[in-house]
C-alpha cells in the first residue's frame, strides 16, 4: 500500500518538475514586451545596473522574501525610491494587474531569456 501512495505523489511531482518551467518560460516574451513598452529597459538591464539595479540583482535580493511579488507590484505601479538608493523610480500606473503580475514574476525569476 505504501508503494502505491508514493507513486501517487511521484507522478504529480514529476509533472511539475518537467512542465512548470516550460509553462513559466512561455510567458517570457510577453513579460519582455511589457518591460520594453513601459520603458523599464531604459533604467534596468537583465545582468547589469544602468540607472536602477539589474533584474538579476532584484531577483537575488528578494529570493527568500514571501512578500516580494506584492512589494514589487506596488513599487512598479506607484514608483518611489529608497530600496536601491536615492534615484526615484517613476510610477507605471497604467499597467493592469495581470501585466504587473507577469512582469514581477519574470523579474523575480531573474528575467530569463531577456535581452
Backbone as CSV, one residue per row, in Angstrom:
resi,resn,N_x,N_y,N_z,CA_x,CA_y,CA_z,C_x,C_y,C_z
1,UNK,0.819,-1.194,0.000,0.000,0.000,0.000,0.866,1.263,0.000
2,UNK,1.946,1.250,0.749,2.822,2.405,0.800,3.431,2.698,-0.565
3,UNK,3.789,1.657,-1.307,4.368,1.848,-2.632,3.424,2.569,-3.568
4,UNK,2.141,2.253,-3.488,1.160,2.916,-4.348,1.013,4.398,-3.985
5,UNK,1.003,4.719,-2.689,0.850,6.119,-2.295,2.080,6.932,-2.686
6,UNK,3.247,6.324,-2.655,4.459,7.011,-3.086,4.366,7.315,-4.581
7,UNK,3.871,6.358,-5.369,3.700,6.578,-6.807,2.699,7.688,-7.072
8,UNK,1.646,7.774,-6.283,0.639,8.812,-6.465,1.217,10.197,-6.198
9,UNK,2.197,10.281,-5.327,2.855,11.549,-5.064,3.936,11.851,-6.100
10,UNK,4.568,10.804,-6.585,5.669,10.973,-7.510,5.214,11.508,-8.865
11,UNK,4.114,11.020,-9.371,3.648,11.424,-10.703,3.362,12.922,-10.776
12,UNK,2.580,13.517,-9.836,2.382,14.970,-9.921,3.683,15.758,-9.750
13,UNK,4.561,15.288,-8.872,5.837,15.978,-8.676,6.661,15.928,-9.956
14,UNK,6.659,14.810,-10.625,7.383,14.669,-11.886,6.795,15.604,-12.944
15,UNK,5.478,15.682,-13.010,4.809,16.578,-13.953,5.216,18.025,-13.703
16,UNK,5.190,18.449,-12.452,5.562,19.824,-12.106,7.018,20.083,-12.453
17,UNK,7.890,19.135,-12.149,9.317,19.302,-12.414,9.593,19.501,-13.904
18,UNK,8.925,18.719,-14.751,9.199,18.794,-16.182,8.421,19.887,-16.914
19,UNK,7.186,20.154,-16.507,6.353,21.043,-17.295,6.212,22.451,-16.737
20,UNK,6.380,22.666,-15.456,6.239,24.010,-14.893,7.264,24.990,-15.455
21,UNK,8.546,24.618,-15.594,9.488,25.578,-16.176,9.114,25.966,-17.610
22,UNK,8.624,25.028,-18.391,8.232,25.353,-19.761,7.044,26.302,-19.764
23,UNK,6.106,26.091,-18.876,4.952,26.973,-18.783,5.384,28.376,-18.388
24,UNK,6.239,28.478,-17.385,6.692,29.790,-16.920,7.473,30.508,-18.017
25,UNK,8.328,29.778,-18.717,9.137,30.400,-19.758,8.303,30.808,-20.963
26,UNK,7.124,30.232,-21.132,6.246,30.628,-22.213,5.779,32.066,-22.071
27,UNK,5.805,32.593,-20.859,5.397,33.973,-20.609,6.547,34.964,-20.772
28,UNK,7.769,34.481,-20.937,8.923,35.371,-21.030,8.810,36.410,-22.145
29,UNK,8.431,36.023,-23.366,8.338,37.050,-24.423,7.307,38.128,-24.103
30,UNK,6.196,37.747,-23.506,5.186,38.747,-23.159,5.709,39.667,-22.056
31,UNK,6.368,39.109,-21.054,6.929,39.929,-19.975,7.991,40.881,-20.528
32,UNK,8.815,40.391,-21.433,9.827,41.242,-22.063,9.169,42.376,-22.841
33,UNK,8.095,42.060,-23.546,7.384,43.092,-24.308,6.804,44.155,-23.373
34,UNK,6.263,43.724,-22.240,5.728,44.668,-21.254,6.846,45.566,-20.745
35,UNK,7.993,44.973,-20.450,9.138,45.751,-19.960,9.588,46.772,-21.009
36,UNK,9.615,46.361,-22.271,10.038,47.272,-23.341,9.017,48.383,-23.560
37,UNK,7.738,48.031,-23.588,6.680,49.011,-23.854,6.572,50.058,-22.757
38,UNK,6.978,49.706,-21.560,6.842,50.616,-20.428,8.176,51.215,-20.004
39,UNK,9.132,51.184,-20.885,10.474,51.766,-20.734,11.245,51.279,-19.504
40,UNK,10.907,50.110,-19.014,11.662,49.537,-17.890,13.128,49.346,-18.272
41,UNK,13.338,48.979,-19.546,14.691,48.685,-20.004,15.538,49.934,-20.211
42,UNK,14.944,51.101,-20.060,15.721,52.328,-20.099,16.544,52.510,-18.837
43,UNK,16.089,51.932,-17.727,16.784,52.059,-16.442,17.304,50.731,-15.895
44,UNK,16.761,49.618,-16.387,17.140,48.293,-15.888,17.595,47.420,-17.046
45,UNK,18.575,46.580,-16.791,19.006,45.551,-17.736,18.925,44.216,-17.014
46,UNK,19.044,43.146,-17.751,18.943,41.826,-17.140,20.126,41.554,-16.224
47,UNK,21.341,41.830,-16.686,22.532,41.421,-15.938,23.365,42.557,-15.362
48,UNK,23.069,43.807,-15.721,23.913,44.892,-15.221,23.072,46.083,-14.775
49,UNK,23.637,46.854,-13.862,22.993,48.065,-13.387,23.099,49.136,-14.466
50,UNK,21.999,49.847,-14.684,22.023,51.025,-15.558,21.765,52.196,-14.618
51,UNK,20.542,52.651,-14.525,20.170,53.645,-13.512,19.683,52.896,-12.276
52,UNK,18.852,51.896,-12.521,18.366,51.030,-11.449,19.098,49.710,-11.475
53,UNK,18.840,48.859,-10.508,19.530,47.563,-10.429,19.146,46.637,-11.574
54,UNK,19.992,45.648,-11.826,19.665,44.644,-12.846,18.504,43.789,-12.348
55,UNK,17.794,43.191,-13.285,16.695,42.304,-12.907,17.228,41.107,-12.127
56,UNK,18.420,40.641,-12.463,19.001,39.512,-11.728,19.348,39.907,-10.296
57,UNK,19.830,41.138,-10.093,20.105,41.600,-8.729,18.807,41.726,-7.925
58,UNK,17.744,42.182,-8.571,16.451,42.276,-7.893,15.988,40.878,-7.486
59,UNK,16.108,39.924,-8.403,15.704,38.543,-8.103,16.500,37.986,-6.923
60,UNK,17.791,38.255,-6.876,18.622,37.775,-5.763,18.214,38.418,-4.447
61,UNK,17.988,39.726,-4.476,17.641,40.447,-3.244,16.343,39.922,-2.626
62,UNK,15.371,39.603,-3.465,14.060,39.222,-2.963,13.786,37.713,-3.030
63,UNK,14.814,36.917,-3.284,14.641,35.473,-3.481,13.946,34.770,-2.325
64,UNK,14.231,35.143,-1.123,13.657,34.454,0.041,12.599,35.283,0.753
65,UNK,12.020,36.224,0.042,11.030,37.114,0.632,9.639,36.733,0.130
66,UNK,8.799,36.160,0.979,7.467,35.742,0.526,6.570,36.908,0.104
67,UNK,6.855,38.103,0.540,6.059,39.264,0.164,6.625,40.041,-1.004
68,UNK,7.640,39.489,-1.658,8.341,40.211,-2.718,7.442,40.576,-3.885
69,UNK,6.605,39.667,-4.329,5.773,39.944,-5.503,4.845,41.126,-5.236
70,UNK,4.180,41.122,-4.110,3.273,42.232,-3.777,4.047,43.538,-3.629
71,UNK,5.205,43.481,-2.982,6.028,44.678,-2.800,6.457,45.258,-4.142
72,UNK,6.944,44.393,-5.040,7.435,44.865,-6.330,6.300,45.365,-7.228
73,UNK,5.155,44.702,-7.173,3.999,45.192,-7.943,3.662,46.611,-7.505
74,UNK,3.640,46.838,-6.209,3.339,48.164,-5.675,4.413,49.176,-6.085
75,UNK,5.671,48.776,-5.999,6.781,49.662,-6.343,6.741,50.041,-7.828
76,UNK,6.455,49.077,-8.681,6.385,49.361,-10.116,5.199,50.276,-10.410
77,UNK,4.081,49.983,-9.817,2.874,50.757,-10.102,2.935,52.180,-9.554
78,UNK,3.460,52.333,-8.345,3.451,53.643,-7.700,4.782,54.381,-7.759
79,UNK,5.848,53.671,-8.128,7.167,54.296,-8.160,7.710,54.493,-6.760
80,UNK,8.782,55.242,-6.646,9.354,55.522,-5.334,10.858,55.417,-5.344
81,UNK,11.441,55.555,-4.173,12.889,55.442,-4.025,13.182,54.854,-2.657
82,UNK,14.444,54.548,-2.451,14.865,54.060,-1.150,15.261,52.606,-1.106
83,UNK,14.739,51.783,-1.989,15.086,50.362,-1.963,16.486,50.103,-2.486
84,UNK,16.938,50.934,-3.443,18.239,50.740,-4.065,19.049,52.025,-4.098
85,UNK,18.624,53.018,-3.389,19.335,54.284,-3.392,18.357,55.442,-3.482
86,UNK,18.883,56.604,-3.821,18.058,57.804,-3.792,17.405,58.152,-5.130
87,UNK,17.838,57.539,-6.220,17.253,57.842,-7.524,15.840,57.264,-7.562
88,UNK,14.829,58.105,-7.769,13.454,57.607,-7.763,13.111,56.835,-9.038
89,UNK,12.250,55.836,-8.853,11.707,55.098,-9.986,10.349,55.708,-10.299
90,UNK,10.099,56.058,-11.563,8.799,56.637,-11.897,7.680,55.604,-11.789
91,UNK,6.490,56.080,-11.538,5.316,55.210,-11.440,4.924,54.693,-12.819
92,UNK,4.397,53.509,-12.844,3.836,52.900,-14.048,2.373,52.572,-13.781
93,UNK,1.592,53.592,-13.486,0.206,53.429,-13.051,-0.701,52.847,-14.125
94,UNK,-0.305,52.909,-15.390,-1.188,52.409,-16.445,-1.146,50.888,-16.605
95,UNK,-0.207,50.221,-15.951,-0.133,48.760,-16.051,-1.292,48.118,-15.302
96,UNK,-1.961,47.162,-15.944,-3.038,46.444,-15.253,-2.443,45.353,-14.364
97,UNK,-3.259,44.782,-13.513,-2.778,43.804,-12.532,-2.177,42.567,-13.189
98,UNK,-2.781,42.101,-14.267,-2.253,40.908,-14.944,-0.861,41.175,-15.510
99,UNK,-0.673,42.327,-16.148,0.644,42.664,-16.690,1.669,42.881,-15.582
100,UNK,1.241,43.513,-14.494,2.143,43.692,-13.346,2.587,42.344,-12.795
101,UNK,1.640,41.433,-12.632,1.958,40.105,-12.094,2.921,39.362,-13.000
102,UNK,2.675,39.417,-14.302,3.547,38.743,-15.252,4.949,39.342,-15.226
103,UNK,5.031,40.655,-15.218,6.312,41.349,-15.188,7.087,41.025,-13.909
104,UNK,6.425,41.083,-12.776,7.078,40.801,-11.495,7.538,39.350,-11.425
105,UNK,6.718,38.437,-11.894,7.118,37.024,-11.900,8.385,36.827,-12.722
106,UNK,8.437,37.463,-13.875,9.610,37.371,-14.750,10.843,37.973,-14.076
107,UNK,10.677,39.119,-13.453,11.798,39.765,-12.764,12.293,38.892,-11.613
108,UNK,11.373,38.338,-10.835,11.773,37.525,-9.689,12.435,36.209,-10.107
109,UNK,12.257,35.821,-11.368,12.975,34.653,-11.903,14.302,35.068,-12.529
110,UNK,14.649,36.365,-12.415,15.914,36.847,-12.957,15.829,37.237,-14.413
111,UNK,14.608,37.489,-14.904,14.369,37.893,-16.290,15.010,36.927,-17.277
112,UNK,14.657,35.637,-17.177,15.254,34.664,-18.086,14.930,34.979,-19.540
113,UNK,15.838,34.682,-20.399,15.708,34.889,-21.847,15.590,36.366,-22.218
114,UNK,15.887,37.239,-21.252,15.820,38.678,-21.534,17.007,39.151,-22.326
115,UNK,16.848,40.287,-22.933,17.948,40.842,-23.735,18.653,41.946,-22.980
